[in-house]
């Protein structure tokens, strides 16, 4: 059997503390991929009462062992503190075939300032904050390697600016519609879906899938400039009169949870097809849904944890 070692950072025992709002996203991504692969080889955090796989207290006890025995791996982890980079480097050293991005792609996409230097044509002006900035206010402040809106804030005044940590990024504020693109990247860049991002007070609340965007050329061109991106990649952008790339995520992102239902494919199988260089068809949506991350236990939710749920509902 050709097992896929499926590793999702929250689900598989990496966090010392499981922050429910983040953990429920990871569980949702893990579950949809788990359901799609025929043979999965993995382990689960002891604190998560789901999934019939070996339970662990610390992923480091088994991570290298599972990489060494699997036919493929798919690693979902935050870019923060080079976590995704380091785990992927281990896979590369063990020579485990990786369905996701390689270390070079993660290095350039995981550091938002490195991304900006490669994609200046497509992105709002961005600087490293050293106590001053040439970017007009209001502006956005965020960590160079944050995920899921972590540490992001709107800087409206000089007093706000003085509270920004040195080394954070200051990015030009661009008004418009917050969106994301779900890509599968192999020899070519395939735009699988365009989605909204439902963000309130810089917190992610879900996505409406799909969102109609006819011109995706800038998204494809930007992704092509980051060498080493592979498999599922998420691109966040703000849409006004043009596409303004905000960041590139070199790993699966939350909209993946609802894509099978919307488009009628199996995203796990597509990732395997992509790895083997097989054709990725263009899929048209069969329905529109609102993917929601909510506080509370929602009846019929896809996944719940710690007082948060992820579910989706049809949009007329």
C-alpha positions in Angstrom: 0.0 0.0 0.0 1.2 3.5 -0.8 0.5 5.3 2.4 0.3 9.1 2.6 1.7 10.5 5.8 -0.8 13.3 6.5 0.5 15.7 9.1 -1.4 18.7 10.3 0.4 20.7 13.1 -2.5 21.1 15.5 -4.2 17.8 14.9 -1.0 15.8 15.2 0.4 16.9 18.6 2.6 19.9 17.9 1.0 22.7 19.9 1.7 22.9 23.6 -1.6 24.6 24.0 -4.4 23.9 21.5 -6.0 27.3 20.8 -9.5 26.4 19.7 -10.0 29.0 17.0 -6.9 27.8 15.2 -7.2 24.1 16.0 -10.7 23.8 14.5 -9.3 25.1 11.2 -6.5 22.5 11.3 -9.0 19.7 12.1 -11.2 20.7 9.2 -8.3 20.6 6.7 -7.0 17.4 8.1 -10.4 15.7 8.0 -11.2 16.6 4.4 -7.8 15.3 3.2 -8.0 12.2 5.4 -11.4 11.4 3.9 -10.0 11.8 0.4 -6.8 9.7 0.6 -7.3 5.9 0.3 -4.4 5.0 2.6 -3.3 7.4 5.4 -0.5 6.9 7.8 -0.6 9.3 10.7 -1.0 9.9 14.5 -3.2 12.2 16.5 -2.8 14.5 19.5 -4.0 12.8 22.7 -6.1 15.8 23.5 -8.2 15.4 20.4 -11.0 12.8 20.8 -11.3 12.1 17.1 -9.9 9.7 14.5 -8.8 6.1 15.0 -5.1 6.5 14.8 -2.2 6.2 17.3 -2.3 9.0 19.9 0.8 11.0 20.8 1.8 13.6 23.4 4.6 15.1 21.2 4.8 14.7 17.4 8.6 14.7 17.5 8.6 11.2 18.9 7.2 9.8 15.6 7.5 12.4 12.9 10.8 11.2 11.3 9.7 7.5 11.7 6.5 8.1 9.8 8.3 10.1 7.1 10.7 7.2 6.6 7.9 4.6 6.1 5.4 6.6 4.0 5.2 6.6 0.2 4.2 10.3 0.3 3.8 13.1 2.8 1.7 16.2 3.0 2.7 18.6 5.8 0.4 21.4 7.0 2.0 23.7 9.5 2.4 27.4 10.2 5.2 29.3 8.6 5.9 31.1 11.9 9.4 30.5 13.3 10.2 28.4 10.3 8.1 25.6 11.5 6.8 24.5 8.1 10.3 25.0 6.6 12.0 22.8 9.2 9.4 20.0 8.9 9.7 20.0 5.2 13.5 20.0 5.4 13.2 16.8 7.4 11.1 15.3 4.6 13.6 16.3 2.0 16.5 14.9 4.0 14.7 11.6 4.4 13.7 11.8 0.7 10.0 11.3 1.4 8.0 12.3 -1.7 6.3 15.6 -0.8 2.8 16.5 -2.2 3.4 20.1 -1.0 5.8 22.9 -1.6 9.6 22.5 -1.1 11.8 24.4 1.3 12.7 27.1 -1.3 9.1 27.9 -1.9 8.3 27.9 1.8 11.3 30.1 2.5 10.2 32.7 0.0 6.5 32.6 0.6 6.6 32.1 4.4 8.6 35.3 4.9 6.2 38.0 3.7 9.0 40.5 3.1 10.8 38.1 0.9 7.6 37.6 -1.0 7.2 41.3 -1.4 10.7 41.7 -2.8 9.8 39.1 -5.5 6.3 40.4 -6.2 6.6 44.2 -5.9 4.6 44.6 -9.2 1.6 42.8 -7.7 1.7 43.8 -4.0 1.0 46.9 -1.9 4.1 48.8 -0.8 5.7 47.0 2.2 8.5 48.0 4.5 10.2 46.5 7.6 9.4 48.7 10.5 12.5 50.2 12.2 10.8 52.9 14.2 9.7 54.9 11.2 8.0 54.4 7.9 7.5 56.2 4.6 4.1 54.5 4.0 1.2 56.8 4.5 -1.4 56.1 7.2 -3.7 54.3 7.5 -1.5 51.2 7.0 -1.4 47.6 8.0 1.1 46.2 10.5 1.8 42.4 10.6 4.5 39.9 11.5 6.8 38.8 8.7 5.8 35.1 9.2 2.3 35.2 10.8 -0.6 33.1 9.9 -4.4 33.3 10.1 -4.5 37.1 10.6 -2.3 36.6 13.7 -0.8 39.9 14.9 -2.4 42.0 12.1 -3.7 45.5 13.0 -4.8 48.7 11.3 -2.5 51.6 12.0 -4.4 54.8 11.9 -2.2 57.3 13.8 1.4 57.9 14.9 0.5 56.7 18.4 -0.7 53.4 16.9 2.6 53.2 14.9 4.7 53.6 18.1 3.1 50.4 19.5 4.2 48.3 16.5 7.2 46.0 17.3 10.4 46.6 15.4 10.8 44.0 12.7 7.1 43.9 11.9 6.0 44.8 8.4 4.2 48.0 7.5 2.1 47.5 4.4 0.1 50.1 2.4 -3.6 49.8 3.2 -5.6 48.9 0.1 -9.4 49.2 0.3 -11.4 46.5 -1.6 -12.8 43.0 -1.4 -10.8 40.5 0.6 -10.4 37.3 -1.4 -8.3 34.2 -1.8 -7.4 31.9 -4.6 -7.0 28.1 -4.2 -4.3 26.9 -6.6 -2.8 23.5 -7.5 0.7 24.0 -8.8 2.7 21.5 -10.7 4.2 22.0 -14.1 1.5 24.7 -14.5 -0.5 26.8 -12.1 -4.1 25.8 -11.9 -6.6 28.1 -10.4 -9.0 25.7 -8.7 -11.3 28.2 -7.0 -11.6 31.9 -6.2 -13.2 32.6 -2.8 -14.1 35.6 -0.6 -12.5 36.0 2.8 -15.0 36.9 5.4 -12.9 38.9 7.9 -14.1 41.0 10.7 -11.8 42.9 13.1 -8.9 41.1 11.4 -10.3 37.7 12.4 -11.1 35.0 9.9 -14.8 34.0 9.9 -14.9 31.9 6.7 -15.4 32.2 2.9 -18.0 32.3 0.2 -17.1 29.8 -2.5 -16.9 30.4 -5.4 -16.4 34.1 -6.1 -16.5 35.2 -9.7 -13.2 36.6 -11.0 -12.6 36.3 -14.7 -9.1 37.7 -14.9 -6.7 35.5 -12.9 -3.6 36.2 -14.9 -1.8 38.3 -12.2 -2.5 35.5 -9.6 -0.9 32.9 -11.9 2.0 35.2 -12.8 2.7 36.0 -9.1 2.7 32.3 -8.1 5.0 31.4 -11.0 7.6 33.9 -9.6 7.9 32.0 -6.3 10.0 29.0 -7.2 9.4 25.8 -5.2 5.6 26.2 -4.7 3.9 22.9 -5.4 0.6 21.2 -4.7 -2.1 23.2 -3.0 -1.2 26.8 -2.5 -3.4 29.7 -1.2 -3.1 33.2 -2.4 -4.7 36.1 -0.4 -5.5 39.2 -2.3 -7.6 42.4 -2.2 -9.7 43.1 -5.2 -10.5 46.7 -6.3 -9.8 47.8 -9.8 -7.1 45.2 -9.9 -5.8 42.2 -8.0 -3.5 43.2 -5.1 -1.6 40.2 -3.8 -1.3 40.3 0.0 0.5 37.1 0.7 1.0 33.6 -0.6 0.5 30.5 1.7 2.7 27.6 0.6 0.3 25.0 2.0 -3.4 24.1 2.2 -5.7 26.8 3.5 -9.2 26.8 5.1 -11.3 26.9 1.9 -10.0 23.5 1.0 -12.6 22.1 3.5 -15.5 22.9 1.2 -14.0 22.5 -2.3 -15.0 18.9 -2.8 -18.6 19.7 -2.1 -18.6 22.8 -4.3 -16.8 21.4 -7.3 -17.5 17.6 -7.1 -13.8 16.5 -7.1 -11.6 14.8 -4.5 -8.9 17.3 -3.6 -6.7 14.6 -2.1 -6.8 12.7 -5.4 -6.0 15.9 -7.3 -2.9 16.4 -5.2 -1.7 12.8 -6.0 -2.5 13.4 -9.7 -0.5 16.6 -9.6 2.5 14.9 -8.0 2.6 12.4 -10.8 2.3 15.1 -13.5 -1.2 14.0 -14.6 -3.6 16.5 -16.1 -5.7 18.6 -13.8 -9.0 19.3 -15.3 -10.9 22.6 -15.1 -13.8 22.1 -12.8 -17.0 24.3 -12.8 -18.8 24.8 -9.5 -21.9 22.7 -8.9 -23.1 25.0 -6.1 -22.2 28.0 -4.0 -21.6 27.8 -0.3 -20.8 29.9 2.7 -18.1 28.2 4.7 -18.3 29.5 8.3 -16.1 29.4 11.3 -18.3 30.2 14.3 -18.2 30.2 18.1 -20.4 27.5 19.6 -21.4 24.0 18.6 -23.3 24.1 15.4 -25.7 21.2 14.6 -24.5 19.3 11.6 -21.1 21.0 11.5 -18.2 19.4 9.6 -15.9 19.7 12.6 -16.0 21.2 16.1 -13.4 21.8 18.8 -13.2 23.8 22.0 -16.3 25.9 21.4 -15.7 26.6 17.7 -17.3 24.9 14.7 -16.8 24.9 11.0 -19.8 24.2 8.7 -21.2 25.5 5.4 -24.5 26.3 4.0 -25.9 26.7 0.5 -26.0 30.2 -1.1 -28.9 30.8 -3.5 
